[in-house]
């Protein structure tokens, strides 16, 4: 299990998702807090490449030993890549939520939505 961390170079959604922006493509994943709350993740049900996602709505499911949970899209756009490795090793979400545990890459349809996201300090303040 990874150590608690909230990298400063990421943006965060209040539903415990992180975003890394690279031009008009964003990588999505769940935060350390989310994976810790879920417990051991045993299954990741990803969306298909080409799927449109909408900010604030579910786009994938993760199953843990505790529950099945929707993963909420922090931004809107079209999925251009899925982390296929999570099909065989969903525990990477627990072990490395900001690295090997990334979930999807999305071509953003409205980059201005990033103004609705939180920086690391603002996000961690919501956890208290």
C-alpha positions, 0 to 999 in steps of 0.5 A, a space after each residue: 500500500 502506498 504512503 499518503 501523499 498528494 503531489 503538488 503538480 496535480 489537480 484534484 476533484 472533490 470526489 477524490 480523483 486526480 488529474 495531470 494535464 499535458 496539453 489538451 490531454 489529461 490523465 485521470 486516477 484516484 487519490 491516495 485517500 480514495 484508494 485507502 478508503 476503498 481498501 484492497 482493489 481487486 477489479 477495475 472495469 474501464 470504459 472503452 477508448 472513444 467513450 465520452 466522459 462528463 465532469 462530475 459523472 461516473 466513467 468506470 468502476 473499481 471493486 474492492 474487498 469492501 464495495 463497488 464504487 464509481 470513479 468520477 470524471 474530474 473533467 469532460 472529454 473523450 477517452 484516448 487511452 486506458 491503462 490496460 495493465 489494471 485488468 491484470 493488476 488492479 492492486 497497482 491502484 493501491 500500490 502506486 495511485 499516482 504512477 502505475 495506477 493511473 486509469 485513463 487519458 482523456 482528450 479534453 473537450 473544455 480545458 477551462 473546466 480545470 478552474 473548477 479543480 483544487 490544488 493539493 492544499 485545497 484538496 487536503 483541506 477537504 479531508 479534515 
